[in-house]
């Protein structure tokens, strides 16, 4: 008969606690992003009721991520001081209030943009808080998987958005979708906590024995990597923001467009988790894999640029599944090379990601309005290709061996 000893029991408890920590991080991150992705998915209905054209949608998404970009580095410093759970709960309450306000009070696109700015602040606080939460609670040997699961919250939020369009069209109307989402985000704020039996936090790193990359978080390699993440986010978030609107414009029904967006979200969720699991089984930061996945995303954008309806299924899997599926791997690389201050370090790179997520949809919307969707998709693919070289340059400067 095989029996389990104290060591086995402790490893089992630690594994369960790591899983719970990852689940809480997914919920919190989804809560921070659901406002912008629900808005993007509901764009065909908001276009009718709020006058939300493609260019105005680009402005709305840009404002959300602009405020996230400003808030992330500032909140990253605060998160390291006040703690992850308190920061996530406060930001989730703000996100829920924004959703409620849109559903009950917003009746024009300018008001929608203003509320999305407030929601962006909430997202900017949640991202470094969730990264620090995992960096402190999950053992290093499981952090790749944990960050892959955590970053799957982004396509999960897009998945919720994809579901919201057919529901709003056929059942409730878009206002009820926002109110329901608000209640769900408030529930997440109540649920998020430190799991019991958590593993020990990483030992403090003394100044004379810091590992490589654990120095000041505003060093040049981090800035270069932040630029790379920003370029990739510019391309992939344009896809997340405009895919449904573009698909409907190319002849797909709102239901089909929503289902295609859901397919891309599911692909991205799976890719993020698998990439994290593989990262735990090999040495190195994984930044070369990040660059390769960005290149695959660029190919998806080229397919969309053809404008052929049959390409949308394959393109959303390549462009969103692979083109943005490396987010967890990237966050894992930053936390593992900056263990003493994960909140501030990921706050720096998150600022780049949010800046790209701001400028990408803004430029995409303007380009789609003036030159058409084909030109806009090609520009998004170009941003992903430039991101490939930038990430590799940042990896070289950081001294990573992936």
C-alpha positions in Angstrom: 0.0 0.0 0.0 1.3 3.4 -0.9 1.0 6.1 1.7 1.6 9.8 1.5 4.0 11.4 4.0 4.1 14.9 5.4 6.3 16.0 2.4 3.7 14.8 -0.1 0.9 16.5 1.8 2.7 19.8 2.0 3.5 19.7 -1.8 -0.2 19.0 -2.5 -1.3 21.9 -0.3 1.2 24.2 -2.0 0.0 23.1 -5.4 -3.6 23.7 -4.5 -2.7 27.2 -3.1 -0.8 28.0 -6.3 -3.8 27.0 -8.3 -6.1 29.2 -6.1 -3.7 32.1 -6.4 -3.7 31.8 -10.2 -7.5 31.6 -10.3 -7.8 34.8 -8.1 -5.3 36.6 -10.4 -7.4 35.5 -13.5 -10.6 36.8 -12.0 -9.0 40.1 -10.9 -7.4 40.7 -14.3 -10.6 39.8 -16.2 -12.5 42.2 -14.0 -10.1 45.0 -14.9 -10.4 44.4 -18.7 -14.0 43.4 -19.1 -15.2 47.0 -19.6 -13.2 47.7 -22.7 -13.7 44.3 -24.3 -17.5 44.3 -23.7 -17.6 47.8 -25.3 -15.6 46.6 -28.3 -17.9 43.6 -28.8 -21.0 45.7 -28.4 -19.8 48.3 -30.9 -22.4 47.4 -33.6 -25.2 48.2 -31.1 -23.4 51.2 -29.6 -22.9 52.6 -33.1 -26.7 52.7 -33.4 -27.5 54.0 -30.0 -24.5 56.2 -29.0 -23.1 57.1 -32.4 -19.9 55.0 -31.8 -18.2 55.0 -35.2 -15.0 53.0 -35.9 -12.9 56.2 -35.3 -14.7 56.9 -32.0 -14.3 53.3 -30.9 -10.6 53.8 -31.5 -10.6 56.9 -29.3 -12.6 55.1 -26.6 -10.2 52.1 -26.5 -7.2 54.5 -26.7 -8.4 56.5 -23.7 -8.9 53.3 -21.6 -5.3 52.1 -22.3 -3.8 55.6 -22.0 -5.1 55.9 -18.5 -3.9 52.3 -17.8 -0.4 53.3 -19.1 -0.3 56.3 -16.7 -1.6 54.4 -13.8 0.4 51.2 -14.1 3.9 52.5 -13.0 2.4 54.7 -10.3 0.3 52.0 -8.9 3.1 49.4 -9.3 5.1 51.4 -6.7 2.0 51.6 -4.4 1.2 47.9 -4.8 4.7 47.0 -3.4 3.9 49.1 -0.4 0.2 48.5 0.4 -0.1 44.8 -0.7 -1.6 43.1 -3.7 -5.0 42.1 -2.3 -6.0 45.5 -1.0 -4.9 47.1 -4.3 -6.9 44.6 -6.4 -10.0 44.9 -4.4 -10.0 48.7 -4.5 -9.4 48.7 -8.3 -12.2 46.1 -8.9 -14.7 48.2 -7.0 -13.8 51.1 -9.3 -14.2 48.9 -12.4 -17.6 47.7 -11.2 -18.8 51.3 -10.7 -17.7 52.2 -14.2 -19.6 49.3 -15.7 -22.7 50.3 -13.7 -22.4 53.9 -14.8 -22.3 53.0 -18.5 -25.3 50.7 -18.2 -27.5 53.1 -16.3 -26.4 56.7 -17.2 -24.3 56.9 -20.4 -26.3 58.0 -23.4 -23.6 59.4 -25.7 -20.2 58.3 -27.0 -18.3 61.2 -25.2 -19.7 60.0 -21.8 -18.6 56.5 -22.7 -15.1 57.6 -23.4 -14.9 59.5 -20.0 -16.0 56.4 -18.1 -13.6 54.2 -20.0 -10.8 56.5 -18.8 -11.8 55.8 -15.2 -12.0 52.0 -15.9 -8.5 52.3 -17.4 -7.1 53.5 -14.1 -8.6 50.5 -12.4 -7.0 48.2 -15.0 -3.6 50.0 -14.6 -3.7 49.2 -10.9 -4.8 45.6 -11.2 -2.1 44.4 -13.6 1.0 45.0 -11.4 -1.0 44.0 -8.3 -1.9 40.6 -9.9 1.7 40.1 -11.0 3.1 40.9 -7.6 0.4 38.6 -6.1 1.6 35.6 -8.1 5.3 36.5 -7.7 4.9 36.4 -3.9 2.6 33.4 -3.6 3.6 30.9 -6.3 6.9 29.0 -6.1 9.4 29.8 -8.9 9.0 26.3 -10.4 5.3 26.9 -11.0 5.4 30.6 -12.0 5.5 30.1 -15.8 2.2 28.2 -15.6 0.8 30.7 -13.1 1.5 33.7 -15.3 0.2 31.8 -18.3 -3.1 31.2 -16.5 -3.2 34.8 -15.2 -2.7 36.3 -18.7 -5.4 34.0 -20.1 -7.7 36.5 -18.3 -7.2 38.9 -21.2 -8.7 36.6 -23.9 -11.3 35.5 -21.2 -12.4 39.1 -21.0 -12.6 39.1 -24.8 -14.6 35.9 -24.7 -17.1 37.5 -22.4 -17.3 40.4 -24.8 -17.9 38.0 -27.7 -20.7 36.4 -25.7 -22.2 39.7 -24.9 -23.1 40.7 -28.5 -25.5 37.8 -29.3 -27.0 38.0 -25.8 -27.5 41.8 -26.1 -28.9 41.4 -29.6 -31.3 38.6 -29.0 -32.2 38.8 -25.2 -31.4 41.7 -23.0 -30.1 44.8 -24.7 -26.6 46.3 -24.2 -27.5 48.2 -21.0 -28.3 45.0 -19.1 -25.0 43.5 -20.2 -23.1 46.3 -18.5 -25.1 46.1 -15.3 -24.7 42.3 -15.1 -21.0 42.7 -15.6 -20.8 45.2 -12.8 -22.3 42.8 -10.4 -19.9 40.1 -11.5 -16.9 42.3 -10.9 -18.1 43.3 -7.5 -18.4 39.6 -6.7 -14.7 39.1 -7.8 -13.7 41.9 -5.4 -15.2 39.9 -2.5 -13.7 36.6 -3.6 -10.1 37.7 -4.1 -7.9 36.9 -1.1 -4.6 35.2 0.0 -5.2 31.5 -0.3 -4.6 29.4 2.9 -1.4 27.3 3.1 0.4 29.6 0.7 4.1 28.8 0.0 6.7 30.9 1.6 7.4 34.2 -0.1 10.8 34.6 -1.9 13.6 35.5 0.4 14.5 39.2 0.5 17.3 40.1 -1.9 20.1 42.0 -0.4 21.8 44.8 -2.4 25.2 43.1 -2.5 23.7 39.8 -3.8 21.0 40.8 -6.2 20.4 38.5 -9.1 20.9 39.8 -12.6 18.1 42.2 -13.6 17.0 42.7 -10.0 18.3 46.3 -9.8 16.4 49.5 -10.3 13.2 48.7 -12.3 13.6 51.7 -14.7 16.8 50.4 -16.3 17.3 50.5 -20.1 16.6 46.8 -20.8 13.2 47.1 -19.2 12.4 50.2 -21.2 13.3 48.4 -24.4 11.2 45.4 -23.5 8.3 47.8 -22.6 8.6 49.3 -26.1 8.5 45.8 -27.6 5.4 44.9 -25.6 3.9 48.2 -26.6 4.4 47.5 -30.3 3.0 44.0 -30.0 0.0 45.3 -28.0 -0.7 48.0 -30.6 -1.2 45.2 -33.2 -3.0 42.6 -31.1 -5.3 45.0 -29.2 -6.4 46.6 -32.5 -7.5 43.1 -33.4 -9.3 42.7 -30.1 -11.0 46.1 -30.5 -12.0 46.0 -34.1 -12.4 42.3 -35.1 -16.2 42.2 -34.5 -16.9 45.5 -36.3 -14.6 44.5 -39.2 -16.2 41.0 -39.5 -19.7 42.5 -39.6 -18.5 45.0 -42.2 -17.2 42.1 -44.4 -20.6 40.4 -44.4 -20.6 38.2 -41.3 -23.7 38.4 -39.1 -23.3 39.8 -35.5 -23.8 36.3 -34.2 -21.1 34.8 -36.4 -18.7 37.7 -35.7 -19.2 37.1 -31.9 -18.6 33.4 -32.2 -15.4 34.0 -34.2 -14.2 36.4 -31.5 -14.9 33.7 -29.0 -12.8 31.2 -31.0 -9.9 33.5 -31.0 -10.2 34.1 -27.3 -10.3 30.3 -26.6 -7.2 29.8 -28.8 -5.4 32.6 -26.9 -6.3 31.2 -23.5 -5.0 27.8 -24.5 -1.8 29.1 -26.0 -1.0 31.2 -22.9 -1.4 28.3 -20.5 0.6 25.9 -22.7 3.4 28.4 -23.1 3.5 28.9 -19.3 3.7 25.1 -18.7 6.5 24.7 -21.2 8.4 27.6 -19.6 8.4 25.8 -16.3 10.0 22.8 -17.9 12.9 24.6 -19.6 15.5 27.1 -18.6 15.7 30.7 -19.9 13.3 33.6 -20.0 11.3 32.5 -23.1 11.7 35.9 -24.8 12.7 34.2 -28.1 9.4 32.3 -28.0 7.7 35.7 -27.4 9.3 37.0 -30.6 8.3 34.0 -32.7 4.7 34.2 -31.6 4.6 37.9 -32.5 5.8 37.0 -36.0 2.9 34.4 -36.3 0.5 37.1 -35.2 1.7 39.4 -38.0 0.8 36.6 -40.5 -2.7 36.6 -39.1 -3.0 40.3 -39.8 -1.9 39.8 -43.4 -4.7 37.3 -43.8 -7.2 39.8 -42.5 -5.9 42.4 -44.9 -7.1 40.2 -47.8 -10.7 41.0 -46.8 -11.9 37.5 -47.7 -14.6 36.4 -45.3 -13.2 32.8 -45.1 -9.9 34.0 -43.8 -11.4 35.5 -40.6 -11.4 32.2 -38.7 -7.7 31.3 -39.3 -6.7 34.9 -38.9 -8.2 35.4 -35.5 -6.5 32.2 -34.3 -3.1 33.3 -35.6 -3.5 37.0 -34.9 -5.0 36.7 -31.4 -4.2 33.2 -30.4 -0.5 33.4 -31.1 0.0 37.1 -31.7 -1.0 38.0 -28.2 -0.7 34.6 -26.5 2.7 35.3 -25.1 1.6 37.8 -22.4 2.0 35.4 -19.5 5.4 34.3 -20.8 6.6 37.9 -21.0 5.3 38.7 -17.5 7.0 35.6 -16.1 10.3 36.7 -17.7 10.1 40.1 -16.0 9.2 38.8 -12.6 11.8 36.0 -12.7 14.5 38.5 -13.5 13.3 41.1 -11.0 12.3 39.1 -8.0 12.9 41.9 -5.4 10.5 44.4 -6.9 8.0 42.6 -9.2 5.3 45.2 -8.8 7.5 48.1 -9.9 9.2 46.1 -12.7 6.0 44.8 -14.3 4.5 48.3 -13.7 7.2 49.6 -16.0 6.6 47.0 -18.8 2.8 47.3 -18.3 3.1 51.0 -19.0 4.5 50.1 -22.4 1.8 47.5 -23.1 -0.9 50.0 -22.1 0.6 52.7 -24.3 0.6 50.4 -27.3 -2.9 49.3 -26.5 -3.8 53.0 -26.5 -2.1 54.1 -29.7 -2.8 50.9 -31.7 -6.6 51.0 -31.6 -6.5 54.8 -32.0 -4.3 54.7 -35.1 -6.2 51.6 -36.4 -9.6 53.4 -36.1 -8.3 56.5 -37.9 -6.6 54.4 -40.6 -9.6 52.1 -41.1 -11.8 55.2 -41.5 -9.6 57.0 -44.0 -7.9 54.1 -45.9 -9.9 51.0 -45.2 -9.5 47.9 -43.1 -6.9 46.3 -45.3 -4.4 49.1 -44.8 -5.2 49.1 -41.1 -4.6 45.3 -40.7 -1.3 45.6 -42.6 -0.2 48.4 -40.3 -1.1 46.3 -37.3 1.0 43.4 -38.7 3.9 45.8 -39.2 3.8 46.8 -35.6 4.0 43.1 -34.6 7.0 42.6 -36.8 8.9 45.6 -35.4 8.0 44.2 -31.9 9.9 41.0 -32.8 13.2 42.8 -33.2 12.6 45.0 -30.2 12.0 42.1 -27.8 15.0 40.3 -29.1 17.1 43.5 -28.5 15.8 43.8 -25.0 16.5 40.2 -24.3 20.1 40.7 -25.4 20.5 43.7 -23.2 18.9 41.9 -20.2 21.4 39.1 -20.6 18.6 36.5 -20.8 19.5 33.0 -22.1 16.3 31.6 -23.7 
